[in-house]
């Protein structure tokens, strides 16, 4: 997987995880708060209905219910509007709080019925239950009248249900002029069953008796209430910001920590590469980075290691170049110094042969210095070329003529194969120098009786010059180093087996400056062939372009 896809995948993973976690935690928090709000609302409704019913049960009516409504509104935070089932307004928490009553909301009203719920002892017969119900109506009428009187007088009232659910009213303040339950008119049912309490045999007895009781006491019992809660356009309950913010903060922190861990894992190879680059800058050319995978980072690591190898190889070549220059100059200069000192001390006679040898050695050192200078200029692009159209057959013939004496001296045949003239746009002197270096090396590598051949041809608009010999050949492992400066196949660097090791480097640079290439192929024991390709001149125009 590529580095870009890995980073994109990690970012998507972090984003999706953070989003999913935030959504899940927020939904969970919202559900919990909604459940709590619903439970709180149900508790408020139950409390409001229960306290209002207890008030009507204890006071025998709804007179003076305002303070109770105001207290419930203050404790629950609800707007409470209390009306009877006939539509008579008894209390409004807005009016009690001194503000303009707001329109009612859309929630259905809560029905509050303060009339007692009848209870009968277990195992009591139907007829006894009917008689007990009829007998309790006068007591309930007296209890409601007594409780209402005490309420009007401002006396605190308490009530408790008796065995049949009828309130027993008790006053906890000073006595007032009210009729007690014992002074109330007693209703004595006649023989038989009151028609209002006649129940069918299939109907359960208790609901039937309760319904009859409610109908007979409707004229004096507290009327049922419709309690409206809330108001129109009331804002719905909102989620608490604190828990949601805490959830978002926790998820964000987890996402940041996860992103840091993931980025640390992703950027580990980049950090290793940075440390390796710093090491290279400080001179540690052996620093490399571990490479794993095949993504962009791995390819960057491979390129970095290749660059480090190139730098290390360049440094090694530089050190080897310095040693080779010192070696090339030390031995001849030591010889010159020794002969000069011997001549000065009179140990050696200054014969013409000795002077010629010393002069030749001095020329050799001068040529090495000149070659180094030319190579430095060529590699820097500062070598001067005087280009013109050159006929290569003539140039090769001139080179063959210049090298013929040396070839005959070592017993090597020097041949030219150029059936057709081919022209290039080049500096003839520099081109002759490059070809001459190749011919010199070929003559050194070829034993007596061998052949060195100069061949010229044209292929696909390019001039091809080949210098082939039948010498010893070059090992395949040495071919990549042939054009290195001062490189020689002979480790002893003897004069009999080669020159300074700069000729091929100079030849390659000259050919490259003319827009050409130089290559080599060789077989051990069969010989070596150097091939130069140059752009063929078209009246000199193509090379100029």
N, C-alpha and C positions, 0 to 999 in steps of 0.2 A: 504494500500500500504506500502511495506517495506521501511525502511529508505534508503537502497541502491538504490532502484528504484526511490525514490523521489529525491535523490541527482543527480542520472543520468539524470532524466527527467529535473530537473532544469538546469543542465549544458548544456543539449541538447537544451533547450529552449533559453538559453542565446547565445549559439553558433549559432543556426539557426537565431535568431533575429538579431544578429550582422552581420552575413553573408548576410542575405537578405537586411538589411538596407544599408550595404556597397555596395552591388551590385546595389541596386536601385539608391542610390545617385550617385555612380560612373557612371552608365549608363545615368542618367539624366544629369550629368555634361558633359559626353562625347557627348551626343546628342546636348547639347547647344553649346559646343565648335565646333562641326562639323558644325552645322547650321551657327554659326558665321563665321567659316572659309569659308564655301561655299558662304555666303553672301558677305564676304570680297573679295573672288575671283571674284564673279560676279561684284562687284563694281569696282574692278581693271580692269577687262576686259572692262566694260562699259566706265570707265574713259580713258583707253588707246585708245579704238576705237574712242570715242568722240573727244579727243584732236587731234588725228592724222587726223580725218576727218575735223575738224575745221582748222587744219594747211593747208591741201590740198585745202580746200574751199577758204581760205583766200589768199594763196600764188600762186594759179594756178598751182601747181606742187609740187614735193617732194624734190626739191633742198633745201639744208640746214636743212633737217629734223633731222639730227644727234643730235644736242643739245636737241631738244624736246624729242627724244627717250631716251637719257641719263638721262634727268630729270625725265621722267616717270619711268624708271627702278630704279632710286634712291628713288623715293617717294613710289613706290609700292613694291619694293623688288623683282620684277619679272625680269627674263632674257628675253629681247625683241629682236626679230630678224625680220626685216622688209624687205620683197622682193616684187617686183611687180608680177602681175599675169603671166608675161612672165619669171619669175625666176631671175630677176636682183636684186642683193643685194643692198639695199639702206642704211641700218644701222644695227649694231649689238651692243647691250649694252655691251657685253663682250669686243669686240674690242675697243669700246669707253672708257671702264674703264681700258684699257691697259693690259688685260689678254687674254690668248689663248681662242678663241671661243670654247665653249663646244657643243657637238652634240645635235641636237634638240630633244625635248621630243616627246611623243606619242600623245599629245593632238592635236586635229584638229586646224588648223590656224584660226584666226579671220579675216574675210574679211572686209576691210575698203574701201568704195567707196566715194570719195570726190565730185563727180559730183552732181549738184544741183537736188533737187527733185522738179518737176514742181508743181505749184499751179495755179489754175484757179478760177476766181471769180464765185460765185454761180450763176446759171441761164444762163451762157454763152453758146451759141450754139456750135455744133460740128465744124462747118466750121470756126467760129471765133477762136475757140481754136486751130485748126490746123494752121491758119494764125499767131496767136500769138506765137505759138511754133516756126514756121519757122522764124519769125521776131526776136526771142530772140537768135537764134544761133549765128549771127554775134556779138551781144553784149557780149555773153558769151566768144566767141573767143577773142574779144578785151580785155575783163576783165582778162582772164587767161594770155594773153601775157603781159598785163600791170603789173599784180601782179608778174609774173615771173621776169620781168625786174627790178622791185623795190626790189625783194628779192635778185637778183644777185648783185644789187648795195648796199645792206646792209641797205636799208631803212625799218623801221618798217612799216608793212602793217596791215590794218584792213579791214574787209569786212563784209557787211551786206546784207541779201537777199532783193531783191525788192519785188513788189507785186506778181511776177510770180516765185520767188525763185532764180533768177539770181543774182550772187554776184555783189555788187557795191563796188569797191575797192577804198580805201582811203589811202593816204600816210601821215604819221605823221612826216616826216623828210625833209631834203633839196631837192630841185627839181633836177631831173636827166633827161637825154635825152632819154625819152621814149615816144612812141606814145600813145596818150590818146584814150579812148574809142570812142570819137567823130571822130578821124581821121581814124578809122578802116574802112575797106571796108564793105559796107552795102550790105547785101544779100536781093534782092527783089524777092520774088517768083512770077512766071508768073501766068497766069490764070490757074485755076484748082488746083489740089492738088498734091503735090510732091509724086511720087510713094512710097518713103520710109515711108510716113505718111498715106498711104491708110489702113484703118481699116475695118474689116468686121463689119456688122451691129450688129452681135450677140456679138462681143467682147466689153468689157467695154472701154470707150474712154480714160480715164486717163492712165491706164497701157499701152495702145497702143501708146499713144503720148509720154510717158516716154521712152518706148523702142526705138521709132524712134529718139527721142532727143539724147539718149545715143549713138546710132549708128552714127548719123551725127557729133557728137562732139568727137568721140573716138580718132580722129587723133591729137587733141590739148588739150583735157581734161586730168587732172591727171589720170594716170592708177590706176586701183584698186590694193589694197595691200593685201598680205597675211601676217598677223602678227602672228608669232609663239611665244608662251609664254612657259617658262620653258626650261628644258634641260633633256637629257636622264639620267636615274638613280637618278632623283631628289628625295630627302627624302620626304615622305609624311608629312603633318602637324602632329605634336605630341600634345598630351594633355598637358596642363599646369600642372606642378607638384604641384604647390601651392594649387589649389582647391582640387585636389585629396587627397593630404596630409591632408588638413583641414577636408575633409569628413572622411578619415580614423581615424584621431585623435578624431573627435567628436563621431564617432561610438564606438571607443575603450573606450572613457571616459564613454559613456552611458552604454556600456557593463560592465565596471568595477563597476559603481554605481549600476547597476542592480544586478550584482553578489554579491556585498556587502550587498544589501538589502535582497536578497534571502538567503545568507549565515547567515545573522543575524537571519532571521526567522527560518532557519533550525537548527542553533546552539543554539537557545534559551533554549531548554530543557537540552542541555549539560552544558550550563552556570548555569542553576538552579541546576543541579546535582553537579557541581563543588562547588557552594556556600554551598550546603547542606553537602558535604563531608568536607569542611573546618569547618563548624559548628560542625560536629561530632568530628573532630579532636580537637576542642577547648572545648569539653565536653558537647555540647548541644545535648543530645541524643534524643530529641524530634523532631529534624529536619527531614522533609520528603520532597520528591519531588512530584509535581503533575504529574499524569500519565494519558495520553489521547491516544487513538488508540491502535493498536495491532502490531506495527512494532518493529524493533530491539531496538529503543530508548525506546519505552514503556516497552518492556521486561526488558531492562536494568534498567529502573526506578523501576519496580516491584522488581527486584533482589536487588536493592539498598535499597528500603524500607524494604524488608525482612531482609537484613543484619542489618539495623538500629534497627529493632524490636528485632533481636537477641542480638545485643549489649545492648540495653536498658534492655531486660529481663535478660541478664547476669549480668548487673550492679545491677539490683534489687535483683537477687539471691545472689550476693556477699554481698549486704547490709543485706539481710535477713539472710545469713549464719553467718555474724558477730554477728547479734542480737541473733540468735539461740545459737551460741556458748556461748555468754555471759549469756544467760538465762540458758543454761544447766549447766554451772559452778557456776553461782552466787548463786542459791538457795542451792545446796548441800554444797558449801563452807561456806555460811552464817550459815547453820545448824551446821556444824563442828565447826566453830568459836564460835557460841553461847554455845555449849556443852562444848568445851574446856575451855572457860572463866568461865562457871558455875562450872566446876570441879576445876579450879584453885582457885576460890573464896570460894569453899566449899559449894556451894548452892546445888549441886547434888552429890550424892554418886557414886563413880566409881564401879558400879555393873558389873558383867560379861556380863549381857544382854546388858547394855549400851555400853560397850567397843566393843562387837560384832557388834552392830548396827553401831557404828562409823567406825569400820574397813570395814564393808560391803560398807558403803558410800564412803570411800576412794578408795576401789577397783572399785566401779562404775565410779568414776572420772578418775581413771587410765585407765579403759576400754574405756571411751570416747576419751581420749587422744590417746590411742593406735589405736582406730578405725580411728581417723583423720589422724594419721600418715600412717596407711596402705592405706587409700583411696588416700592420696596425692601421695604415692609411686606408687600405681596402675595406677592412672591417668597420672602420669609422665612416665609410662612404666619402672619403676625402682624396682617394687616389685619382689622379688626373688621367683622362682618356682622350685621345685624339682620334675620333671615329671618322671613318670613311668607308666607302665600298671596297671590299677586299675579295679577291678571287682566291678561294681556299686551295685550289689545286696548285697555284703558284706558291702560296704560303707554305704548303706542305713540302713542295719540292725544294724550297729554300731551306727548310728545316732539315730535310734529309741530307742536303748537301753539307750543311753545317755539322751534322753528326756522323758523316760518313767516315771520317778519319778515325774517330773513336770506335765506331763499330768494327772497322777493319782491324784495329789494334787488338780487339778482344776476340776476333774471329767470328763475328755475328753478321749475318746478312741483313741489310736494311732495305726494305722494299716499299714501293708506293703503288697503290691501286686507286686510281682516280679516273675512271673512263669518261666522265663528263664534268665540265666546269660548274662550280657552285659558288655563288657570291653571298656574302653576308655584310652587314654594316657593323664595323668593329674597329678597334684600335689594333693595327697589324702587329705592332711591337709587343703589346701586352698579350695578344693571342699567340704570337710566336713563342713568348716566354712560357705560357701555360703548356703548349704542345711540347716545347723543348724539355720541360720538367718531366712530362710523362715518358718521352723517349729516353731520357737519361736513366730514369728508374728501370725502364724495360731492358736497356742494355746491361745494367748492373745485375738484373735478375736472370739474364739468359746466359747459358754456358756457351763455350765455343762450339761452333757448328749449328747453333740455333738461328732463329729468324725473328726479326721484329718487323711488323707490317703496318704501314700507314694506309688506311682505307678512307675513301670519301664517297658519300652518296647523299641523295636528297629523298626525304620521305615526308609526305603530307605537309609540304611547305616549310620544312625544317631541314637544315644542313646537319649531317651526321658524320662525325670524325671518329674513327676508331684507331686505337694504338694497341696492337695485339702482339704478345710475345709467346715464345715456346719455352719459357723458363720454368722455374721450380713451382710456381703457383703460390697462392696465399691461403692459409687455413681459414675456414669459415668463421671461427671465433675472432679472427683478427680483422675481418673485413669492416665491421662497424667503426674501427679506430683508425682506418687508413688516412683519413683527412684531418685527424687531430694534430695540433701543432707539436712538433718534436717527437711524434710517435714513430717508432721503428720496430720492425719485427725482430730485429737482432738486439737482445737485451744488452749485449756488450758494447753496442754502438761503435763498432769498429769502422775505420775509414774504408776498408776494402769492401764492406757489405752495404754501404749506404752513405747518404749525405747527412745534412743537419736535421732532416725530418720536417722541413718547412715547405718543400716544393709542392706537395699535393695540396696543402692548405692554401697556398697562394694560387694554385691553378683553379681550385674550386671557387675561390672568391672572384677571380677574374672572369670565369665563365658565368657565375651568377650575376655579376655586374653587367654582363652583356645580354641578360635575359635568357640564359641557357641553363642547362643542367649537365652534371657529370656523374656517371655511374661506373660501377666496376662489377665484373663477374670473373670468378677464378676457380680453377680446379687444381688441386695439388698434383704435381708431377706432370701437368699438361700445359699450364701457362695461364696468363692473365690478360684480360681485355678491358681497357678503359674506353668509355664511350662518351663523347661530347656532342650535345645537340644544341644548335643555335638557330634563331629565326632566320630563314632565308631572305635575302634582300630582294625587294621588288623595285629595282632602281634606287634603292636606299630609302623608299618612302615608308614601307611597312615598319622598318626598324625605327625610323624617326617618330612615327605615330606611337 
